[in-house]
Amino acid sequence: MTRISRRHIGIFGAFAAIYLLWGTTYLAVALALRSIPPLMLMATRSIAGGLILLACVKLAGRPTGSPRSWAFAATCGVLFFVGCHGVLSYVQQHVPSGLAAVLLATIPFWIVIAKTLLPGSKPALKNLAVLTPGIAGIGLIAWQQIGPNSSGLDIADIVLLLGASASWAIGTVLSEAYAGSSSRIALSGMELVTGGLVLVVLSIAFGELRSFDLGGISLASCGAWLYLVIAGTVLGFAAYIWLLKHISPTLVSTHTFVNPLVAVLLGWLVLGEYPTAEMLVGAALVVASVAGLLLVGALSNKQQHRMNASTCAVPEARESRGLKYPKSILPSR
């Protein structure tokens, strides 16, 4: 009988965290918004989570970041937590949590498009082809809102959610280029704090403080806020970072199409958000596209590994038979 190691248990627990915890944050946001203004909700959540992560870095005796790292983190923080989370909290006042989750599942689409538009990059035709069902799914969901049998939601909310997905995708592409000395956890803490501070300014500018009553926060909203800080930000992110060190990023990225399914189910069971047939079909098309993107990426990586392996193996084989290549094309030892 195969013995289950601690590592396997850790992997199972970490996957459960990013699948379930991140999938449930949409419900938590919907509950918190009942008595906490949207921008203030995301501002306080981001700052609290960021400070906890930075405190962990400090306790570990590692540097929290140079001024240059803070400047880079501020740019990404605005894209992640203002352009995405701030917009999400605003729109979730008007749209079902499940619908919001489905449209934010388009983040991988925008990452592919953003990378395709980078200078010197070649369009990945396979990736663009796989996007087609997802785009059709988004169109179906949008048509439900503006067609003759519309559900009364504003098409502008759909556009805002797609813009939030694009903002997160651009932040992701920028973060991949990070070459500073700070750890990824420290960088994330800096992004959360800087993004949260910008949200505080926007909250004050939009007059949320004038209408906010601290004593009017319900127990459900308070619990949802704590859940977002601890489970959604600290535990979920820690599990995500840990998985990236032990598992293929392709497998870790499967949370992008599991989270919407969890959100739609919880919205139905807890909030009474009954999904229509059009929304379910559209969601299935979006999920299929994201799964297809991950599959294409996995196959491309596997093919690249085989090419690299064969490139290294051929010179070794020729050398063993006494045949020599010029030194310029031999792999370094």
C-alpha positions in Angstrom: 0.0 0.0 0.0 1.3 3.4 -0.9 2.2 5.5 2.1 0.9 9.1 2.0 3.7 11.5 2.9 3.5 14.9 4.6 4.2 16.5 1.3 1.2 14.9 -0.3 -1.0 16.0 2.6 0.3 19.5 2.3 -0.4 19.5 -1.5 -3.9 18.3 -1.0 -4.5 20.9 1.8 -3.1 23.7 -0.3 -5.2 22.9 -3.3 -8.2 22.7 -1.1 -7.3 26.2 0.1 -7.0 27.9 -3.3 -10.0 26.0 -4.7 -12.4 26.6 -1.8 -11.1 29.7 0.0 -10.7 31.7 -3.1 -14.0 30.4 -4.5 -15.8 31.5 -1.4 -14.4 35.0 -1.3 -17.1 36.1 -3.8 -19.8 35.1 -1.2 -17.8 36.8 1.5 -17.6 40.1 -0.5 -21.4 40.0 -1.1 -22.0 39.6 2.7 -19.5 42.2 3.7 -21.0 44.8 1.3 -24.3 44.7 3.2 -23.0 47.2 5.7 -19.5 48.2 4.5 -18.9 50.5 1.6 -17.2 48.8 -1.4 -13.9 50.8 -1.6 -13.5 50.9 2.2 -14.1 47.1 2.3 -11.3 46.4 -0.2 -9.0 49.1 1.3 -9.1 47.7 4.8 -8.9 44.1 3.7 -5.9 44.8 1.5 -4.0 46.9 4.1 -4.7 44.4 6.9 -3.6 41.4 4.8 -0.6 43.2 3.5 0.6 44.2 7.0 0.2 40.6 8.2 2.4 39.3 5.3 5.0 42.0 5.9 5.1 41.2 9.6 5.7 37.5 8.7 8.6 38.6 6.5 10.0 40.8 9.2 9.8 38.1 11.8 11.7 35.8 9.5 14.5 38.3 9.5 14.2 39.2 5.8 14.2 42.7 4.3 10.8 44.1 3.4 12.0 45.9 0.3 14.0 48.8 -1.1 12.4 52.1 -2.3 12.6 50.8 -5.9 10.7 47.6 -4.9 8.0 49.7 -3.2 7.6 51.8 -6.4 7.3 48.6 -8.5 4.8 47.1 -5.9 2.8 50.3 -6.0 2.2 50.0 -9.7 1.2 46.4 -9.5 -0.9 47.1 -6.4 -3.0 49.7 -8.2 -3.6 47.2 -11.0 -4.4 44.3 -8.7 -6.3 45.9 -5.8 -7.8 49.1 -7.3 -8.4 48.2 -10.9 -9.5 44.7 -10.1 -10.7 44.3 -6.4 -12.0 47.8 -6.1 -14.0 47.5 -9.3 -15.2 44.1 -8.3 -16.5 45.3 -4.9 -18.4 48.2 -6.6 -20.0 46.0 -9.2 -20.9 43.2 -6.8 -23.4 45.7 -5.3 -25.5 45.1 -8.5 -24.6 41.7 -9.9 -24.8 38.1 -8.5 -21.5 36.8 -7.0 -21.5 33.8 -9.3 -21.7 36.0 -12.4 -18.8 38.2 -11.1 -16.7 35.1 -10.6 -17.4 33.7 -14.1 -16.3 37.0 -15.7 -13.2 37.3 -13.5 -12.3 33.8 -14.7 -11.4 35.5 -18.0 -8.1 36.7 -16.5 -6.1 34.0 -18.4 -7.6 35.3 -21.7 -6.3 38.8 -21.0 -2.9 37.5 -19.9 -2.6 35.7 -23.3 -3.7 38.9 -25.1 -1.4 41.1 -23.1 1.6 38.9 -23.8 0.7 38.7 -27.5 0.7 42.5 -27.6 4.2 42.8 -26.0 6.9 44.2 -28.4 8.8 41.4 -30.1 6.3 38.7 -29.2 4.7 36.3 -31.7 1.0 35.7 -31.6 0.2 32.2 -30.2 -2.4 31.1 -32.7 -3.3 28.0 -30.7 -4.0 30.1 -27.6 -6.0 32.6 -29.6 -8.1 29.8 -31.1 -8.8 28.3 -27.7 -10.1 31.7 -26.6 -13.0 31.5 -29.1 -15.4 29.5 -26.9 -14.7 31.7 -23.9 -15.4 34.9 -25.9 -18.7 33.2 -27.1 -19.6 32.4 -23.5 -19.0 36.0 -22.4 -21.1 37.2 -25.4 -23.9 34.9 -24.3 -23.8 36.1 -20.7 -23.8 39.7 -21.9 -26.7 39.1 -24.3 -28.7 37.8 -21.4 -28.3 41.2 -19.8 -29.2 43.3 -22.9 -31.4 41.0 -25.0 -35.2 41.0 -25.1 -35.4 38.7 -22.1 -32.8 40.6 -20.1 -32.5 40.2 -16.4 -32.4 43.9 -15.7 -28.6 44.1 -15.1 -26.6 46.9 -16.6 -24.3 46.0 -19.5 -21.8 48.5 -18.0 -21.3 46.2 -15.1 -20.2 43.4 -17.5 -17.8 45.8 -19.1 -16.4 46.9 -15.7 -15.9 43.3 -14.6 -14.0 42.5 -17.9 -11.9 45.6 -17.3 -11.2 44.4 -13.8 -10.0 41.1 -15.2 -7.8 42.9 -17.7 -6.3 45.0 -14.9 -5.4 41.9 -12.9 -3.9 40.3 -16.1 -1.7 43.4 -16.8 -0.5 43.4 -13.2 0.4 39.7 -13.5 2.4 40.3 -16.7 4.3 43.1 -14.9 4.9 41.0 -11.8 6.5 38.3 -13.9 9.2 40.8 -14.9 10.1 41.5 -11.3 13.8 41.1 -10.7 14.2 42.8 -7.3 15.8 41.3 -4.2 12.6 41.1 -2.1 10.8 37.8 -1.7 7.5 37.2 -3.4 5.7 37.3 -0.1 7.2 40.7 0.7 6.3 41.9 -2.8 2.7 40.8 -2.3 2.6 42.5 1.1 3.8 45.8 -0.4 1.3 45.5 -3.3 -1.5 45.0 -0.8 -0.6 47.9 1.4 0.1 50.4 -1.5 -3.1 49.3 -3.4 -5.1 49.6 -0.1 -3.8 53.1 0.6 -4.9 54.2 -2.9 -8.3 52.7 -2.2 -8.5 54.7 1.1 -8.0 57.9 -0.9 -10.7 56.9 -3.4 -13.1 55.9 -0.6 -12.7 59.4 1.0 -12.9 61.1 -2.4 -16.2 59.3 -3.2 -17.7 60.3 0.2 -17.9 56.8 1.7 -16.9 58.1 5.1 -19.8 60.5 5.3 -22.4 57.8 4.9 -20.5 55.1 6.9 -21.6 54.1 10.3 -19.1 52.0 12.2 -21.7 50.9 14.7 -24.0 49.8 11.9 -21.7 47.0 10.7 -23.6 43.8 11.0 -22.2 40.7 12.6 -22.3 38.9 9.2 -20.4 41.7 7.4 -17.8 41.8 10.2 -17.3 38.0 10.0 -17.1 38.2 6.2 -14.4 41.0 6.4 -12.3 38.8 8.8 -12.7 35.9 6.5 -11.5 37.9 3.5 -8.4 39.1 5.4 -7.4 35.8 7.0 -8.7 33.1 4.6 -8.8 35.0 1.3 -5.7 37.1 1.6 -3.2 35.5 4.0 -4.0 31.7 4.0 -5.0 31.5 0.3 -2.0 33.4 -0.9 0.4 31.4 1.3 -1.0 28.2 0.0 -0.7 29.5 -3.6 3.0 30.5 -3.1 3.8 27.1 -1.5 2.2 25.2 -4.3 4.2 27.1 -6.9 7.4 25.7 -5.3 6.2 22.1 -5.3 3.7 21.7 -8.2 3.6 22.7 -11.9 2.2 26.2 -12.3 -0.2 24.7 -14.9 -1.8 22.5 -12.3 -1.9 25.4 -9.8 -3.6 27.6 -12.3 -6.6 25.2 -12.4 -8.1 27.3 -9.6 -9.1 29.9 -12.2 -11.9 27.6 -13.5 -12.8 25.9 -10.2 -13.4 29.1 -8.3 -16.4 30.2 -10.5 -18.1 26.9 -10.0 -17.7 27.2 -6.2 -19.0 30.8 -6.3 -22.0 30.0 -8.5 -22.9 27.1 -6.2 -22.6 29.2 -3.0 -24.5 32.1 -4.5 -27.4 29.7 -5.3 -27.4 27.9 -1.9 -26.8 30.9 0.4 -27.9 34.0 -1.5 -30.7 32.6 -3.6 -28.9 33.6 -6.8 -30.5 31.2 -9.3 -28.4 30.9 -12.4 -30.2 31.0 -15.8 -29.6 28.4 -18.5 -27.8 31.1 -20.6 -25.4 31.9 -17.7 -24.7 28.2 -17.1 -23.9 27.6 -20.8 -21.8 30.8 -20.9 -20.0 29.7 -17.8 -19.3 26.3 -19.2 -17.8 27.9 -22.4 -15.6 30.1 -20.3 -14.4 27.2 -18.1 -13.7 25.1 -21.2 -11.6 27.9 -22.7 -9.6 28.3 -19.5 -9.1 24.6 -19.3 -8.0 24.5 -23.0 -5.5 27.3 -22.4 -4.0 25.3 -19.5 -3.8 22.2 -21.6 -2.2 24.0 -24.6 0.3 25.5 -22.2 1.1 22.1 -20.6 1.6 20.5 -24.0 3.9 23.4 -25.2 6.0 23.1 -22.0 6.3 19.3 -22.4 7.3 19.7 -26.1 9.9 22.4 -25.1 11.4 20.1 -22.4 11.7 17.3 -24.9 13.5 19.6 -27.4 15.8 20.8 -24.7 16.6 17.2 -23.6 17.3 16.1 -27.2 19.5 19.1 -27.8 21.6 18.2 -24.8 21.6 14.5 -25.6 22.8 14.6 -29.2 26.2 16.2 -28.4 26.7 13.8 -25.5 26.1 10.8 -27.8 28.4 12.1 -30.5 31.2 12.8 -28.0 30.8 9.2 -26.6 31.5 7.9 -30.1 34.6 10.1 -30.5 32.9 12.7 -32.7 33.3 16.3 -31.7 31.3 19.4 -32.2 32.8 22.9 -32.1 33.0 24.2 -28.6 30.6 27.0 -29.4 27.6 24.7 -29.7 28.5 22.3 -26.9 26.4 22.7 -23.8 28.4 24.2 -20.9 29.2 21.9 -18.0 
